[in-house]
Amino acid sequence: AVRPEYVQFMINVPPATSPGYLMRIIMKVTSQRVFSGFPRFNDENPSGEFWAPGYLIISSTQLPPHRMVKDFISQTRKRQGFK
């Protein structure tokens, strides 16, 4: 699901797959694709990372409620020093 504030993925992986490893791969590959398709973003972002730090992983067959995701984003931004 693509929303103005965030993107949600529903992925089915074997139990032995590390969620953190999976997220690192997703973030790396999608960053590379965004920067190759939109070089201007790469020029404006010296970190080489398209995605902001932090992600929410939930083990469920349903997408989490929108309010839960918005609360997670709000709490993450506060910890990062944003109001």
PEFEN-V771480 format. One record per backbone hydrogen bond with DSSP energy under -0.5 kcal/mol. NH is the residue of the N-H (numbers start at 1). CO is the residue of the C=O. E is the energy in kcal/mol with one decimal. If there is no record, write none. Layout:
nh | co | e
NH | CO | E
NH | CO | E
//
This chain:
nh | co | e
3 | 1 | -0.6
3 | 6 | -2.7
8 | 1 | -3.1
11 | 9 | -0.5
13 | 11 | -0.6
17 | 14 | -2.0
22 | 18 | -2.5
23 | 19 | -2.4
24 | 20 | -2.2
25 | 21 | -2.2
26 | 22 | -2.6
27 | 23 | -3.0
28 | 24 | -2.3
29 | 25 | -2.8
30 | 26 | -2.5
31 | 27 | -1.9
32 | 28 | -2.2
33 | 29 | -2.1
34 | 30 | -2.6
35 | 31 | -2.7
36 | 32 | -2.1
37 | 33 | -2.0
38 | 34 | -2.3
41 | 38 | -1.8
42 | 38 | -0.9
43 | 39 | -2.1
44 | 40 | -1.7
45 | 42 | -0.9
48 | 45 | -1.3
50 | 48 | -0.5
60 | 58 | -1.0
69 | 65 | -1.7
70 | 66 | -2.5
71 | 67 | -2.4
72 | 68 | -2.2
73 | 69 | -2.6
74 | 70 | -2.5
75 | 71 | -2.6
76 | 72 | -2.5
77 | 73 | -2.6
78 | 74 | -2.0
79 | 75 | -2.1
80 | 76 | -1.5
81 | 78 | -1.5
82 | 77 | -3.0
//
